[in-house]
Structure formats: C-alpha cells, structure tokens
C-alpha cells in the first residue's frame, strides 16, 4: 500500500499581481523556517505511524518546490530506510501561462488588447479551472491538474517485477511495510490533480487551499481515499491561487 504526502511549497519571493506559474524565485527566510517547522511536526507523526518513507522525494523543477523538498529531506533523514534524495519533474510544476510567463496580470491583459485576433479575457480568468490563455505553451488549471495526476497515478501503480533475487527480496520486505511517497508541488495544480484522482469533488477546488509546507497525506482503498494526516486550508478570497 502506497500513501501520498502532498506538500505545497513554502512561502517564496513571488512577484506581486503576477501568476505564480513558472516564477523562478526562492523561498523567503520565513518560508524556509515555516517549512522546517512543518517537517519536524510531520516527522513526529511519521515516527509512530507505521509508514516507511520512499527514498526519493518527488518535486517540481521550480526552485521553491526543490528547496521545500530539500528541507524535508534534511529533517526526515533519520526516518528513511536508505539515504534520501530529491528528484525534480516538470510534470509537477504549476499551471503554465506559456509565452506570458512571469508577466503581471495587468501586462497580460494589455497584451491581449493589442492583438486584434483576440477577444478580451473573461472576468476571473486567472482562477477559472477550464480557461487557457490563447498563447503558445499555455495550459488550463484542469490540464495542469491532469498532468500532475498522471504523475501521482504512476506512483500508485505496482512496480515492475524485479529481475534479481536481491531485488525480489528487497521488494518482499517492502511489501510488509506501508509505503509513503513525499510529493512537493504547487497548490492549484495539486488541488486540480486531486479532483482528477477523485480525492475531492470539483466544487472543492476553489473552496480549499493548502497551507505552505504542510503535508496532506492520503491513502487509497477500494472504497476511496482516506486522509491520514494534515488538513486542507479553507480558502479565503485574498489567498493567492498557488
């Protein structure tokens, strides 16, 4: 049985009034401290949970997610069965706005008005799950969620049969343990992925958010998903989407 610990990156030096998307900036000092505290609290639960951490921590390629993964690796190292490492995947990134990456909302809307081929952007376009900006490389939040969900689904699939006796013995030992996979990503794409995986209904995507650096752990059973640790954040109007 594999459980997933879904973790939103810590607070970072985000450009104001700009879609988080592919912003390359690092965690703030406070953000790093908060993540470390969350990792320590999680470690206290994990030590008595009966779960064995997978040695690979999966994170997005964005710096804030990798830094968050590294803090968890540092704090939880004694709880891994073997030396842990962080692996970055583009599939776990936030929703891309394509050619308009790292531009302010005002500038994005101005650029749209300059193009006679385009209609004005709809009200609330930034948080609309099914809206995709009409520029190369852009995707909707639902498309980003499907991308993340595919990565998470692969983590839940049975592993290929090992080729050597040693590998088979190691797998046999692991099968007696409940496995826990750490995944560090981004609030909006994780919530939309959770919808695609039937963890939450569509109506909860906008109602819920995620606390920075706070793991929400789910295990899938035949009857559905069971939350083992952590809580969603009740979303406030002023909360950023990521």
C-alpha positions, 0 to 999 in steps of 0.5 A, spaced: 500 500 500 502 506 497 500 513 501 501 520 498 504 526 502 502 532 498 506 538 500 505 545 497 511 549 497 513 554 502 512 561 502 517 564 496 519 571 493 513 571 488 512 577 484 506 581 486 499 581 481 503 576 477 501 568 476 505 564 480 506 559 474 513 558 472 516 564 477 523 562 478 524 565 485 526 562 492 523 561 498 523 567 503 527 566 510 520 565 513 518 560 508 524 556 509 523 556 517 515 555 516 517 549 512 522 546 517 517 547 522 512 543 518 517 537 517 519 536 524 511 536 526 510 531 520 516 527 522 513 526 529 507 523 526 511 519 521 515 516 527 509 512 530 505 511 524 507 505 521 509 508 514 516 507 511 518 513 507 520 512 499 527 514 498 526 519 493 522 525 494 518 527 488 518 535 486 517 540 481 523 543 477 521 550 480 526 552 485 521 553 491 518 546 490 526 543 490 528 547 496 521 545 500 523 538 498 530 539 500 528 541 507 524 535 508 529 531 506 534 534 511 529 533 517 526 526 515 533 523 514 533 519 520 526 516 518 528 513 511 530 506 510 536 508 505 539 515 504 534 520 501 534 524 495 530 529 491 528 528 484 525 534 480 519 533 474 516 538 470 510 534 470 509 537 477 510 544 476 504 549 476 499 551 471 503 554 465 501 561 462 506 559 456 509 565 452 506 570 458 510 567 463 512 571 469 508 577 466 503 581 471 496 580 470 495 587 468 501 586 462 497 580 460 491 583 459 494 589 455 497 584 451 491 581 449 488 588 447 493 589 442 492 583 438 486 584 434 485 576 433 483 576 440 477 577 444 478 580 451 479 575 457 473 573 461 472 576 468 476 571 473 480 568 468 486 567 472 482 562 477 477 559 472 479 551 472 477 550 464 480 557 461 487 557 457 490 563 455 490 563 447 498 563 447 503 558 445 505 553 451 499 555 455 495 550 459 488 550 463 488 549 471 484 542 469 490 540 464 495 542 469 491 538 474 491 532 469 498 532 468 500 532 475 495 526 476 498 522 471 504 523 475 501 521 482 497 515 478 504 512 476 506 512 483 500 508 485 501 503 480 505 496 482 512 496 480 515 492 475 517 485 477 524 485 479 529 481 475 534 479 481 533 475 487 536 481 491 531 485 488 525 480 489 527 480 496 528 487 497 521 488 494 518 482 499 520 486 505 517 492 502 511 489 501 510 488 509 511 495 510 506 501 508 509 505 503 509 513 503 511 517 497 513 525 499 510 529 493 512 537 493 508 541 488 504 547 487 497 548 490 492 549 484 495 544 480 495 539 486 488 541 488 486 540 480 490 533 480 486 531 486 479 532 483 482 528 477 484 522 482 477 523 485 480 525 492 475 531 492 469 533 488 470 539 483 466 544 487 472 543 492 477 546 488 476 553 489 473 552 496 480 549 499 487 551 499 493 548 502 497 551 507 505 552 505 509 546 507 504 542 510 503 535 508 496 532 506 497 525 506 492 520 503 491 513 502 487 509 497 482 503 498 477 500 494 472 504 497 476 511 496 481 515 499 482 516 506 486 522 509 491 520 514 494 526 516 494 534 515 488 538 513 486 542 507 486 550 508 479 553 507 480 558 502 479 565 503 478 570 497 485 574 498 489 567 498 493 567 492 491 561 487 498 557 488 
